[in-house]
Amino acid sequence: MNNKSALVLYSGGQDSATCLVWALERYERVETIGFDYGQRHRVELDVRETFRQRLGALSAKWGNRLGDDHLLDLQTLGQISDTALTGDAAFAAGRDGLPNTFVPGRNLIFMTYAGAIAWRRDIHVLVAGMCETDYSGYPDCRNDTLQTLTRAIGMGMAHEITLETPLMWIDKADTWAMAMQLGGDELIAEMTENTHTCYAGDRNTRHEWGYGCAACPACELRQNGWIKWQRSFNNSSTASARQRPMTGKQPTRSRNH
């Protein structure tokens, strides 16, 4: 089984972009897959290509390892969904306490299509940015759901598949920290400028954590994660400075690849 290649479910958002870089550090060949399903924030599909193109400038290794992108048209998913993520409804609590941004079956369909592409490309590792720690409660983001589905897809295609979910057990602050560890300030700058999370599709309002309305559930998670990470980073930097002898130079952040 070839475990030198990976297929990343890459939407253009912060989480999947972080997972893409995580995969580029670990696999010799990394391809990406995205979905146009009539999402309200379709602008994420525009910025995803910009971010992909920038990876080679950030790291020659990443650029050399980055392979094909597969963008699939799944408009029928939007047509059968009556949600705030595929329509103009106000963001609110929906059925069973889930936010009305929940698109039933979305990740199940995404994973199945990704499995089919993996079969065709002879790839046995899928990488996805779902999280069960700091999320909106979507049942198709849960680890049990995704790992069970992965096994079913592998059995149904007679094609062994491993699912990697690097963000599953960490919060959004740790996701920012992971990006810093992977690529330093340069990657953080690309994350804030060229990834999109806002469900309202706002690319006009720029905050220190990126573009967005600052009111939808996705913006709240991203913003709160940024604030928590900044506080943690500043506190750790201050503590390190106290322990370091004075040299007249300020400590700098570094990249470790």
N, C-alpha and C positions, 0 to 999 in steps of 0.2 A: 504494500500500500504506500502511495506517495504522500508523505507528510511534509514535503518541502514547499507546497503551495497552499494558499488559503483564499477563500472567497469571502469578502467582507460585505455585509448588508450595510450599505452606506447611503444615508438619506440626504446628507448635507447639513445635519445638525451637529451640535457639540459632541454628543455622546458617540455617535457613529464615526465622527472624524477622529476622535481620540482613539477609538478602537482600530481605525485604519492605520494610524501611526504605530500603535502597539503591534499590529500584525507585521508592518514593514520592518520592525526591529527583529522579528522572530522567524519570518519565512522568506525563502529565496524568491518566491514569485507570489504576488498578491494581486488578485483581481477584485473588482467591485461590482455590486449590483444595486440598482435603485428602482423605484417604482413611482410612476405617475398614476395616481388613483383618484384624481379629482380633488386633491386636498386643497383646503382653503389657503394654506400657506405654501402654494406651489413655488413660490420664490426660492424655497430651499433647493429646488432642482437647478436653479440658475447658479447659486453660489457653490454648489457641490463641485462643479467642474472647475471653477476658479481655484478652489482649495486644492483639488487634485493637481492642477497645473503648477501650483506653488510649491508642492512637496519637493520637487527636484531642486529648486533653488535653495531650500532649507537644508537638504542633505543629498549628496550625490548617491549615497547608498539607497535612500528611499526612492529617488527617481529611477534608478536602475532596476529596482525590484518591482515597481508599480507596473501592472499589466493592464489588460483590457477592462473597459467599463461596459456594463450591460444595463441599459435603461429600458425597462419594460412598461408597456402601456396596459394599465389595469383599471381603466375608466369604469368598467362594470362594477367594481367594488364601491366607487363613489355613488353610482346610480342606485344601488340597493341599500345604501346607508342613509339614515336620517339622523345626522349628528352635527354638532357644532364644528367639527373638523372638516366636514364635507359640504357645509352650508353656511348660511349667514346668521344662524341662531346665536343668541347671547350665551356666553359661557355660564353654566350653572350645574347644579347637581342633577343627575338623571336617575334612571332606574336602579334600584337596589343600592343607592348611595354612590354609584359610580359617576364621575363627571360625564357630562353629555358630549365630551370630546372622544369618548371611547367608541372606536369603530369595530363592531363585532366581527371577529374572524380575520382582522387585518394581519396580525403577525403569523397566524396559522397559514394564510395564503402566501405571505411573503416567504416564509420558511420553505413551503412546498416548492415554489418557483425557484428559490435559491438552490434547493436540493436537485432540481432538474438541470439547472445550469451547471452545478457541480458535477453531476453525472456526465454531462456532455463534455465538460472540460477536464475530466479525470482529476477532479479536486476532491479531497476527502476531509477537509477542514472548513467549517463555516465559522465566521466571527461576527458576533452581533452585540449591540450596545444596550440590550435590555437590562433593567435594574429592578431589584425587588426591595431595595433599601430606602431609596429616596425617590419615590415615584408617585403617580396619580392613582394607584390601586388597580390598574388594568390587569385582569386575570391572565391575559396572554403574554404578560411580561414576567410571569413567575417562573422560577427555575424548574419546578416540577413539570409545568406545562411544556416548556421548551425542550427539556431533555427527553421527555416522553415522546413528543412530536418528532424529534430528531431520530430517535430509534425507529419509530414507525416509518418515517421517510426512507431511512436506510434499508429497512426490511422490504418495503414496497418497491424499491428500485434495485435491490440486490447490490447495493453500493454502500459500503461502510462509511459512515460519516461521524465526525466528532464535532461538537459544538463548543466553541470557546466564548465565554461571556465575561470579559475582564472587569466589567463594572457591576456585576450582579450584586456583590455584597459591600459596595462602597457608596458613599453619598456624593452629592454634587461637588462639595468642597474637595473631596478626595479625587474627583475626576479632574478638576482644575490642577490639583497637585500632581496628578499623573502626567498631564500634558506638560507641566513645567519640568518634571523629571525626564521626560522623553525628548524634549526639544528646547527647553529654556525659554527665555523671553521672546525669541523669534517665533516659536510655535504658539505661545500665548497670544502674540499680536495677530497671527493668522487666525487663531480660533475666535478672537473677539471680532475681527473684521470680516472674515470670510466663511463663517458658519452661521446657520440660522435656526433658531428654536421657536420663535414667537408664533403661536397658533393663528394670530390675526394677520400674519404676513407683513408686519410693519418693518420696512427697510429704510424709513425716513428718520426715525428717532434713534439717536446713537447714545448709548450709555457706556460707562467704563467696562461693562461686561459684554457689550455687543449691542446689536440692534433689537428693538422690540417695543411692544406696547407697555410693558412693565405691569400689566394687569392680568393677563391670561395665566392659566396654571403653569404652562411651560416657562414663561418669563419669570414667574415667581420662584420656581425651582432653580433656574439658572442664576438669577440675581442673588438669592439667599445663599446659594453655594459659593458664589464669588465673594460675597461679604465675609462668610465664615472662613474661606480659604485665605483671604487677605489678612484677616485678623490673626489667624494661625501663623501665616508666613511672617508677618511683621513681628509677632511675639518671639518666634524662634530665631529670627534674624537679630533681634535685640539681645536675646539671651546669649547667642553666639558671640556677638560683639563684646559683651561684658567679659567673656572668658578669653578673648583674643587680645594679645598685647598690642598696644597702639603702634602703628607703623606710619601713620599719616595718610594711608590709603583706605578708601571705603571698600567693604566687601562687595563682590559682584556675584550675580547669579551665573551659573555655568550650564552648558549642555554636556550630557554624558554619553553621546554617541559619536 
